[in-house]
Amino acid sequence: MPAPTLPLPPPAHEAPLPPARTGASGVRVLSGVPYAALPGARPLELDLYLPAGDGPHPVALFLHGGGWRLGSRHTAGPMYRDAAPTPFEQVAAAGIAVASLDYRLSGEAVWPAQLHDAKAAVRWLRSRAAELGVDADRIASWGESAGGHLAELLGLVTDPALEGEVGVTGPSSAVSAVAAWYAPSDVAAVATDIGNDPADPASREAQLIGAPVSAAADLAAQASPITHVSPAAPPVLLLHGRADRFVATAQSQRLHDALTAAGTDVELHTYDGADHMWLGTPDTATDALDRTITFLRRHLIDEGDRA
């Protein structure tokens, strides 16, 4: 006689949506929505900020920073911690939904798990777009620091080997625009760009790929957005502080130059005196969010209205 088995519930990412609460400007907020179930681990979750009114709304997938080692979906960085409305509510009030997600950190899984999770979130949004009230054809990626790195990869990676099989499979994980703040775009050069040791096994990028970058050149290249530049890239906005002590401005400049050479629609804006995470420069934090909203509206709303 076969051993008895317990009936299993469906995967968490197929569960009914939680009730929404109302935030600033009539934004509807769905918190802790599972977008992917992981065997033997807790589901991956996102928070969804939906504009007031009927959809379908374009959506920006937000990826938090923290050196792939820490951070959460609840904040866009320390300079926005006390913002009211929150940055996500401000974007939603401008007509663009925001899906802010948690992804596996480097202490939980090494590269390419983080990209697999981000791609799973895009696929989940597409698979439930009608139910969510978002437009499956108008999805952008947006991120800060390590999350900016993942946002760039969402726009640039086309290699099927990096798609992953997390959560919903089948729909495309492509995005139609990318906004990245102070992102590490060339993983192998993050340390040398700021005068650190690329052989350090404790660096954030070494913890990401599971080895010092100087000893794992192939992995460091695979994890670098600049490796995946092609003429097929969507429009990209790069914002970076010139006084960044943790990710050199050269990282964004290098990616900008490569995208320009490939014929991509790319914009780089740098801020004098601004450090990583816009620390100590509240005016920069305000301007960066305003520029990002303008960029997202241009490519997710205005271009569609002109079509």
Legacy VTK file of the C-alpha trace (Angstrom):
# vtk DataFile Version 3.0
C-alpha trace
ASCII
DATASET POLYDATA
POINTS 307 float
0.000 0.000 0.000
1.482 3.430 -0.941
2.291 5.821 1.853
-0.448 8.357 2.539
0.127 11.866 1.234
-1.267 15.146 2.439
-3.163 17.354 0.006
-0.984 20.323 -0.895
-2.246 23.846 -1.483
-1.525 25.525 -4.817
1.724 27.516 -5.121
1.673 30.752 -3.158
1.917 32.845 -6.324
-1.445 31.457 -7.448
-3.233 32.542 -4.261
-6.012 35.147 -4.302
-4.853 38.715 -3.969
-4.956 40.294 -0.500
-7.324 43.204 0.189
-6.038 46.646 -0.736
-5.647 49.606 1.594
-5.885 53.191 0.426
-2.739 55.311 0.568
-1.920 58.870 -0.445
-3.685 60.348 -3.511
-6.081 57.422 -3.605
-3.286 54.959 -4.374
-4.334 51.380 -3.622
-1.689 49.331 -1.831
-1.568 45.521 -1.773
1.067 44.379 0.717
2.946 41.107 0.910
1.704 39.590 -2.341
3.526 36.309 -3.163
4.952 36.352 -6.681
6.916 33.089 -6.554
6.982 29.977 -4.387
10.391 28.487 -3.577
10.653 24.807 -2.576
11.459 24.526 1.113
11.545 28.292 1.631
9.145 31.122 2.234
7.493 32.631 -0.845
8.996 35.706 -2.469
6.744 38.724 -1.987
6.120 42.161 -3.416
4.075 45.213 -2.510
1.903 46.651 -5.258
0.978 50.339 -5.493
-1.867 50.914 -7.953
-2.962 54.338 -9.228
-6.486 55.467 -8.495
-8.990 54.812 -11.260
-9.463 52.095 -13.773
-6.518 50.447 -15.486
-4.802 48.949 -17.160
-1.922 50.939 -15.708
1.725 50.724 -16.773
3.920 49.329 -14.027
7.470 49.859 -12.782
9.130 46.925 -11.040
11.280 48.329 -8.210
14.356 46.500 -6.884
15.895 47.673 -3.611
19.568 48.193 -2.858
21.779 46.819 -0.105
24.755 45.292 -1.864
22.732 42.151 -2.682
23.281 41.409 1.018
20.535 43.283 2.846
17.612 45.655 2.281
13.932 45.131 1.646
11.084 46.059 -0.628
9.774 48.634 1.844
12.140 51.489 1.020
13.720 53.253 -1.954
16.715 54.237 0.179
17.439 56.099 3.417
16.875 59.567 1.967
13.216 58.658 1.345
12.570 56.969 4.686
10.357 59.753 6.050
8.879 60.862 2.741
5.124 61.388 2.711
3.789 60.373 0.267
6.335 57.592 -0.192
8.300 57.468 -3.461
6.181 54.514 -4.577
2.968 56.448 -3.872
4.366 59.419 -5.791
5.062 57.252 -8.831
1.604 55.681 -8.595
0.008 59.126 -8.263
1.725 59.962 -11.575
-0.190 57.115 -13.221
2.356 54.297 -13.006
1.846 51.295 -10.746
4.833 50.152 -8.704
5.645 46.554 -7.782
8.373 46.691 -5.129
9.799 43.246 -4.489
12.042 41.275 -2.223
14.511 38.945 -3.928
16.918 36.399 -2.531
19.942 38.012 -0.921
23.462 36.691 -1.332
23.372 34.997 2.075
20.411 32.944 0.829
21.536 32.162 -2.718
24.282 33.269 -5.063
24.096 34.580 -8.611
22.031 34.188 -10.776
19.234 33.591 -8.221
18.660 37.346 -7.843
18.059 37.814 -11.567
15.881 34.702 -11.669
13.700 36.245 -8.949
13.422 39.584 -10.736
12.461 37.853 -13.975
9.899 35.761 -12.080
8.283 38.951 -10.794
7.918 40.319 -14.336
6.405 37.043 -15.508
3.989 36.999 -12.557
2.845 40.542 -13.331
2.173 39.549 -16.916
0.366 36.350 -15.933
-2.059 38.244 -13.663
-2.133 41.595 -15.427
-5.899 41.636 -16.071
-6.676 40.774 -12.450
-4.200 43.363 -11.133
-5.293 46.102 -13.508
-1.842 46.564 -15.035
-0.744 46.577 -18.656
1.331 43.535 -19.593
2.841 45.445 -22.510
4.076 48.414 -20.446
6.460 47.163 -17.753
9.663 48.965 -16.767
12.396 48.105 -14.277
13.713 50.590 -11.724
16.231 50.070 -8.963
18.837 51.612 -6.701
22.389 50.356 -6.144
22.321 46.523 -6.225
18.694 46.812 -7.298
19.746 49.142 -10.100
22.162 46.444 -11.241
19.266 43.975 -11.392
17.031 46.536 -13.113
19.689 46.983 -15.806
19.994 43.231 -16.236
16.228 42.922 -16.710
16.508 45.325 -19.622
19.673 43.898 -21.154
19.796 40.121 -20.608
18.359 38.070 -23.447
20.228 34.810 -22.760
17.648 32.026 -22.173
20.132 30.325 -19.855
19.609 33.182 -17.372
15.813 33.079 -17.440
15.396 30.662 -14.529
12.376 28.570 -13.613
11.231 30.390 -10.481
7.488 30.944 -10.076
5.367 31.403 -13.183
7.068 30.268 -16.377
6.066 30.989 -19.941
5.409 34.744 -20.200
8.180 37.053 -21.323
10.370 38.713 -18.674
11.369 41.576 -20.989
10.892 45.186 -19.898
10.395 48.244 -22.065
12.437 50.805 -20.093
15.089 50.849 -17.339
15.872 53.420 -14.643
18.948 52.732 -12.500
20.367 54.790 -9.647
24.113 54.509 -8.768
24.216 50.933 -10.041
27.235 48.619 -10.318
27.214 47.938 -14.049
30.629 46.272 -14.402
30.936 43.796 -11.519
34.583 42.913 -12.143
35.630 46.558 -11.815
33.544 47.664 -8.817
36.454 47.183 -6.395
39.243 48.575 -8.576
37.164 51.621 -9.506
37.195 52.716 -5.851
40.671 51.458 -4.992
39.668 48.223 -3.247
41.083 44.709 -3.662
39.288 42.630 -6.343
40.592 39.491 -4.633
38.707 40.248 -1.405
36.342 37.304 -0.726
34.257 39.472 1.631
33.321 42.124 -0.933
29.653 42.477 -1.772
30.224 41.442 -5.360
32.246 38.377 -4.259
29.393 37.370 -1.971
27.010 37.814 -4.904
28.822 35.495 -7.307
30.214 33.150 -4.649
33.919 33.853 -5.298
36.351 36.782 -5.464
35.850 38.557 -8.760
39.531 38.230 -9.628
39.183 34.428 -9.405
35.845 34.159 -11.236
36.122 36.359 -14.303
33.467 34.462 -16.260
30.890 34.751 -13.468
31.700 38.420 -12.893
31.211 39.100 -16.601
27.960 37.145 -16.740
26.645 39.153 -13.774
27.619 42.503 -15.359
24.990 44.509 -17.245
27.690 45.922 -19.525
28.345 42.405 -20.874
24.787 42.171 -22.169
24.598 45.473 -24.072
23.075 45.133 -27.537
21.116 47.243 -30.028
17.968 45.518 -28.732
18.214 47.277 -25.344
15.223 49.389 -24.252
15.573 53.069 -23.265
17.765 53.501 -20.170
18.061 56.273 -17.571
21.229 56.271 -15.431
21.549 58.546 -12.378
24.746 58.689 -10.290
26.455 60.926 -7.747
29.922 62.223 -8.553
30.980 61.809 -4.908
29.840 58.183 -4.647
32.299 56.366 -2.381
30.880 52.871 -2.882
30.051 52.574 -6.590
32.155 54.872 -8.742
30.449 57.156 -11.233
32.622 55.454 -13.853
30.357 52.418 -13.567
27.400 54.310 -15.022
29.583 56.262 -17.453
31.015 53.029 -18.845
27.560 51.538 -19.364
26.310 54.776 -20.910
29.170 54.747 -23.409
28.558 51.101 -24.334
24.814 51.669 -24.791
25.462 54.783 -26.874
27.847 52.835 -29.103
25.111 50.201 -29.560
22.631 52.851 -30.653
20.459 52.644 -27.543
18.319 55.515 -26.243
20.285 56.210 -23.050
20.515 59.203 -20.718
23.127 59.691 -17.990
22.781 62.435 -15.399
25.365 62.898 -12.656
25.091 65.022 -9.509
28.004 67.062 -8.162
28.654 66.356 -4.478
26.161 63.495 -4.227
27.246 60.314 -2.445
25.856 56.790 -2.684
22.134 56.596 -1.865
22.065 60.418 -2.270
23.298 60.603 1.343
23.287 64.133 2.714
21.814 65.644 -0.456
18.018 65.802 -0.118
17.702 68.027 -3.186
19.402 65.319 -5.253
17.018 62.696 -3.872
14.049 64.858 -4.885
15.439 65.547 -8.349
16.318 61.872 -8.946
12.770 60.784 -8.189
11.316 63.565 -10.348
13.595 62.640 -13.266
12.665 58.997 -12.885
8.929 59.745 -12.910
9.373 61.919 -16.013
11.370 59.187 -17.743
8.874 56.458 -16.849
5.919 58.553 -17.971
7.653 59.380 -21.259
8.265 55.749 -22.146
5.245 54.076 -20.533
2.484 56.649 -21.034
3.351 59.520 -23.377
4.713 57.341 -26.186
1.595 55.176 -26.039
-0.636 58.259 -26.194
1.202 59.421 -29.332
0.955 56.020 -31.034
LINES 1 308
307 0 1 2 3 4 5 6 7 8 9 10 11 12 13 14 15 16 17 18 19 20 21 22 23 24 25 26 27 28 29 30 31 32 33 34 35 36 37 38 39 40 41 42 43 44 45 46 47 48 49 50 51 52 53 54 55 56 57 58 59 60 61 62 63 64 65 66 67 68 69 70 71 72 73 74 75 76 77 78 79 80 81 82 83 84 85 86 87 88 89 90 91 92 93 94 95 96 97 98 99 100 101 102 103 104 105 106 107 108 109 110 111 112 113 114 115 116 117 118 119 120 121 122 123 124 125 126 127 128 129 130 131 132 133 134 135 136 137 138 139 140 141 142 143 144 145 146 147 148 149 150 151 152 153 154 155 156 157 158 159 160 161 162 163 164 165 166 167 168 169 170 171 172 173 174 175 176 177 178 179 180 181 182 183 184 185 186 187 188 189 190 191 192 193 194 195 196 197 198 199 200 201 202 203 204 205 206 207 208 209 210 211 212 213 214 215 216 217 218 219 220 221 222 223 224 225 226 227 228 229 230 231 232 233 234 235 236 237 238 239 240 241 242 243 244 245 246 247 248 249 250 251 252 253 254 255 256 257 258 259 260 261 262 263 264 265 266 267 268 269 270 271 272 273 274 275 276 277 278 279 280 281 282 283 284 285 286 287 288 289 290 291 292 293 294 295 296 297 298 299 300 301 302 303 304 305 306
